[in-house]
Amino acid sequence: MSPHPIERLRWVARAQGAGPSVLAREAAAALASVGDDPAALVTGCRRIIERHPAAGPLWWLAARMLASGEPVHEAWAAAEEIDGDETAGVLAAHLPDDATVTVLGWPELAADALRRRGDVEALVVDVRGEGSQLVGALEASGIDAYDVMQPGLGAAVQESAIVLLEAEAVGPASFVASCGSLAAAGLGRSLGREVWLVAGVGRVLPGRLWDALASRVVGADDPWDLDVDIVPLEWVTTVAGPSGPQPVEEAVRRADCPIVPELLRWEK
């Protein structure tokens, strides 16, 4: 028996540890089940975003559905785009041969790209307790991977050619990513390293939606208690997306979802 729509919405809202793309695919199915009820759709979109305010694909999905005259159709169209995201494969194809890269935690798309390469050495900084798990998965795929505790972040960046960060969401001038990304990006640039930002389907948002996202992320807790960082895009050298590596200026123009008032402000 399929779960009741409300139960499915609750599962998506409560899910921990799932990547933004996985959350968006599940949210599309859950929200499609209430897509014919405008009030329930608004409530469902807001509830999911409240639990995962940094997940850009959830904002992207919700904005598309709320702006559409056929929100159920739009939900499935968005889910298809996420399922067809070629970012991981494109990134794997463009990483330099035999490169040493630093990654943080278990980045959803970057980890998939690394698994496809047999010649890349990964220094995985343990974030949220996920780093050692990724090391095990990469080693099982024949990748040289090393578990780095957070105090070793600086040494890992120094030994790397590329700092490979993954955005949960990207705005016109900054992005949100796993905690430690601010330090990794800043140190990487100061040492002259390449800082690549992975930004898959649904993760680049228009300015007003980004502002709404950022205000909810920053307002959620004290800054030192957050499990994400907001990082200036000026520290990024390359953005890797579905169509390949791009300069930052081109990548931010990928924002392709509408701006809807229902997501700009509501009571927390």
Summary of the structure (lengths in Angstrom):
residues: 268
radius of gyration: 18.1
end to end distance: 33.6
largest distance: 55.6
contacts: 943
relative contact order: 0.14
helix: 51%
strand: 18%
